[in-house]
Amino acid sequence: MSDAAFATLPRPPYWSVAFSSRRSAGDDAAYGEAAARMVALARQQPGFLGVESARGADGFGITISYWDSEAAIAAWRAHTEHAAVRATGRRDWYSHFELRIARVERAYGGP
C-alpha cells in the first residue's frame, strides 16, 4: 500500500487548516475540477507545505492543508481565485462545512 496520500512535512511547528464538509447534490465534475485546481494553486503559494484529503461515499470529507505560518494561511484565504471557489462551494457544493486552524506542535507516525 502506498503512502502517497500522506503529506511530507517538515518538523513542527507549522500550521494546519482542517476543512470538514458534507457535499450536497451538485455538479460532481465541476467540483472535482475546482478541487484539483485549488490544490494546484495552493501548491504555488508561499508557505504551503502539503495537503491530505479524503471523502467518503456518504459525502463527508476532510481536507487538511499545512502551512508554515498564519500569514501564509491568511494570504491563501485572500487569494482571489480561492475566494471565488469558496463562494461557489458555499452556494452549490456543500450542505455544511467547518473550518479549524491549529498550530501543530508535535507530529509522529508509524508503519
Phi and psi restraints in degrees (value plus and minus 20) as a CYANA .aco file:
   2 SER   PHI    -103.2   -63.2
   2 SER   PSI     126.5   166.5
   3 ASP   PHI    -118.9   -78.9
   3 ASP   PSI      -1.4    38.6
   4 ALA   PHI     -81.2   -41.2
   4 ALA   PSI     -43.2    -3.2
   5 ALA   PHI     -93.6   -53.6
   5 ALA   PSI     -35.9     4.1
   6 PHE   PHI    -107.1   -67.1
   6 PHE   PSI     114.9   154.9
   7 ALA   PHI     -90.8   -50.8
   7 ALA   PSI     121.9   161.9
   8 THR   PHI    -111.8   -71.8
   8 THR   PSI      93.9   133.9
   9 LEU   PHI    -141.2  -101.2
   9 LEU   PSI     137.4   177.4
  10 PRO   PHI     -95.7   -55.7
  10 PRO   PSI     154.8   194.8
  11 ARG   PHI     -85.3   -45.3
  11 ARG   PSI     124.0   164.0
  12 PRO   PHI     -82.8   -42.8
  12 PRO   PSI     141.3   181.3
  13 PRO   PHI    -107.4   -67.4
  13 PRO   PSI     133.2   173.2
  14 TYR   PHI    -178.1  -138.1
  14 TYR   PSI    -197.8  -157.8
  15 TRP   PHI    -137.4   -97.4
  15 TRP   PSI     129.0   169.0
  16 SER   PHI    -146.4  -106.4
  16 SER   PSI     127.1   167.1
  17 VAL   PHI    -140.8  -100.8
  17 VAL   PSI      92.3   132.3
  18 ALA   PHI    -119.4   -79.4
  18 ALA   PSI      98.6   138.6
  19 PHE   PHI    -132.8   -92.8
  19 PHE   PSI      86.8   126.8
  20 SER   PHI    -122.1   -82.1
  20 SER   PSI     116.8   156.8
  21 SER   PHI    -169.8  -129.8
  21 SER   PSI     137.0   177.0
  22 ARG   PHI    -138.6   -98.6
  22 ARG   PSI     102.2   142.2
  23 ARG   PHI     -90.5   -50.5
  23 ARG   PSI     120.3   160.3
  24 SER   PHI    -114.5   -74.5
  24 SER   PSI     153.5   193.5
  25 ALA   PHI     -94.2   -54.2
  25 ALA   PSI      79.6   119.6
  26 GLY   PHI    -157.3  -117.3
  26 GLY   PSI    -192.8  -152.8
  27 ASP   PHI     -92.1   -52.1
  27 ASP   PSI      80.4   120.4
  28 ASP   PHI     -83.4   -43.4
  28 ASP   PSI     -57.5   -17.5
  29 ALA   PHI     -85.0   -45.0
  29 ALA   PSI     -67.3   -27.3
  30 ALA   PHI     -84.5   -44.5
  30 ALA   PSI     -58.8   -18.8
  31 TYR   PHI     -82.3   -42.3
  31 TYR   PSI     -68.1   -28.1
  32 GLY   PHI     -80.6   -40.6
  32 GLY   PSI     -61.2   -21.2
  33 GLU   PHI     -84.4   -44.4
  33 GLU   PSI     -64.4   -24.4
  34 ALA   PHI     -85.4   -45.4
  34 ALA   PSI     -62.1   -22.1
  35 ALA   PHI     -82.0   -42.0
  35 ALA   PSI     -64.5   -24.5
  36 ALA   PHI     -83.9   -43.9
  36 ALA   PSI     -60.0   -20.0
  37 ARG   PHI     -84.0   -44.0
  37 ARG   PSI     -60.5   -20.5
  38 MET   PHI     -86.0   -46.0
  38 MET   PSI     -59.0   -19.0
  39 VAL   PHI     -85.1   -45.1
  39 VAL   PSI     -64.5   -24.5
  40 ALA   PHI     -81.8   -41.8
  40 ALA   PSI     -61.7   -21.7
  41 LEU   PHI     -88.9   -48.9
  41 LEU   PSI     -61.5   -21.5
  42 ALA   PHI     -80.3   -40.3
  42 ALA   PSI     -59.8   -19.8
  43 ARG   PHI     -79.2   -39.2
  43 ARG   PSI     -43.1    -3.1
  44 GLN   PHI    -107.3   -67.3
  44 GLN   PSI     -28.9    11.1
  45 GLN   PHI    -103.1   -63.1
  45 GLN   PSI     118.1   158.1
  46 PRO   PHI     -78.1   -38.1
  46 PRO   PSI     113.9   153.9
  47 GLY   PHI      72.2   112.2
  47 GLY   PSI     -28.1    11.9
  48 PHE   PHI     -91.8   -51.8
  48 PHE   PSI     114.4   154.4
  49 LEU   PHI    -133.3   -93.3
  49 LEU   PSI     -50.4   -10.4
  50 GLY   PHI     146.9   186.9
  50 GLY   PSI     156.5   196.5
  51 VAL   PHI    -171.3  -131.3
  51 VAL   PSI     126.4   166.4
  52 GLU   PHI    -153.2  -113.2
  52 GLU   PSI     119.6   159.6
  53 SER   PHI    -170.5  -130.5
  53 SER   PSI     123.9   163.9
  54 ALA   PHI    -170.5  -130.5
  54 ALA   PSI     126.7   166.7
  55 ARG   PHI    -159.6  -119.6
  55 ARG   PSI     112.3   152.3
  56 GLY   PHI    -106.4   -66.4
  56 GLY   PSI     147.2   187.2
  57 ALA   PHI     -82.4   -42.4
  57 ALA   PSI     -43.0    -3.0
  58 ASP   PHI    -101.1   -61.1
  58 ASP   PSI     -20.6    19.4
  59 GLY   PHI      73.4   113.4
  59 GLY   PSI     -26.9    13.1
  60 PHE   PHI    -102.4   -62.4
  60 PHE   PSI     112.1   152.1
  61 GLY   PHI    -161.3  -121.3
  61 GLY   PSI     139.8   179.8
  62 ILE   PHI    -154.9  -114.9
  62 ILE   PSI     110.6   150.6
  63 THR   PHI    -143.0  -103.0
  63 THR   PSI     107.5   147.5
  64 ILE   PHI    -138.0   -98.0
  64 ILE   PSI     100.5   140.5
  65 SER   PHI    -126.0   -86.0
  65 SER   PSI     130.2   170.2
  66 TYR   PHI    -140.3  -100.3
  66 TYR   PSI     118.8   158.8
  67 TRP   PHI    -158.4  -118.4
  67 TRP   PSI     136.0   176.0
  68 ASP   PHI    -104.5   -64.5
  68 ASP   PSI     -30.3     9.7
  69 SER   PHI    -182.7  -142.7
  69 SER   PSI     142.2   182.2
  70 GLU   PHI     -85.7   -45.7
  70 GLU   PSI     -53.1   -13.1
  71 ALA   PHI     -83.1   -43.1
  71 ALA   PSI     -59.0   -19.0
  72 ALA   PHI     -85.0   -45.0
  72 ALA   PSI     -58.5   -18.5
  73 ILE   PHI     -83.7   -43.7
  73 ILE   PSI     -64.9   -24.9
  74 ALA   PHI     -82.9   -42.9
  74 ALA   PSI     -59.6   -19.6
  75 ALA   PHI     -85.2   -45.2
  75 ALA   PSI     -59.9   -19.9
  76 TRP   PHI     -84.0   -44.0
  76 TRP   PSI     -62.4   -22.4
  77 ARG   PHI     -82.0   -42.0
  77 ARG   PSI     -55.5   -15.5
  78 ALA   PHI    -101.4   -61.4
  78 ALA   PSI     -31.2     8.8
  79 HIS   PHI     -78.4   -38.4
  79 HIS   PSI     109.2   149.2
  80 THR   PHI     -77.9   -37.9
  80 THR   PSI     -68.3   -28.3
  81 GLU   PHI     -87.5   -47.5
  81 GLU   PSI     -58.4   -18.4
  82 HIS   PHI     -83.3   -43.3
  82 HIS   PSI     -62.3   -22.3
  83 ALA   PHI     -81.2   -41.2
  83 ALA   PSI     -60.9   -20.9
  84 ALA   PHI     -85.6   -45.6
  84 ALA   PSI     -61.3   -21.3
  85 VAL   PHI     -89.0   -49.0
  85 VAL   PSI     -57.5   -17.5
  86 ARG   PHI     -78.8   -38.8
  86 ARG   PSI     -63.3   -23.3
  87 ALA   PHI     -82.9   -42.9
  87 ALA   PSI     -62.0   -22.0
  88 THR   PHI     -83.3   -43.3
  88 THR   PSI     -61.4   -21.4
  89 GLY   PHI     -80.1   -40.1
  89 GLY   PSI     -66.5   -26.5
  90 ARG   PHI     -81.5   -41.5
  90 ARG   PSI     -58.7   -18.7
  91 ARG   PHI     -99.0   -59.0
  91 ARG   PSI     -61.7   -21.7
  92 ASP   PHI    -137.0   -97.0
  92 ASP   PSI     -48.0    -8.0
  93 TRP   PHI    -131.3   -91.3
  93 TRP   PSI     -40.5    -0.5
  94 TYR   PHI    -140.6  -100.6
  94 TYR   PSI     112.7   152.7
  95 SER   PHI    -105.8   -65.8
  95 SER   PSI     -42.6    -2.6
  96 HIS   PHI    -183.4  -143.4
  96 HIS   PSI     128.6   168.6
  97 PHE   PHI    -170.5  -130.5
  97 PHE   PSI     138.6   178.6
  98 GLU   PHI    -156.3  -116.3
  98 GLU   PSI     123.0   163.0
  99 LEU   PHI    -146.5  -106.5
  99 LEU   PSI     112.2   152.2
 100 ARG   PHI    -154.2  -114.2
 100 ARG   PSI     113.7   153.7
 101 ILE   PHI    -136.9   -96.9
 101 ILE   PSI     112.0   152.0
 102 ALA   PHI    -164.3  -124.3
 102 ALA   PSI     130.8   170.8
 103 ARG   PHI    -110.1   -70.1
 103 ARG   PSI     107.2   147.2
 104 VAL   PHI    -109.7   -69.7
 104 VAL   PSI      97.5   137.5
 105 GLU   PHI    -118.2   -78.2
 105 GLU   PSI     -52.7   -12.7
 106 ARG   PHI    -157.2  -117.2
 106 ARG   PSI     128.1   168.1
 107 ALA   PHI    -173.3  -133.3
 107 ALA   PSI     119.9   159.9
 108 TYR   PHI    -175.2  -135.2
 108 TYR   PSI     144.2   184.2
 109 GLY   PHI    -170.5  -130.5
 109 GLY   PSI    -193.5  -153.5
 110 GLY   PHI    -179.9  -139.9
 110 GLY   PSI    -198.3  -158.3
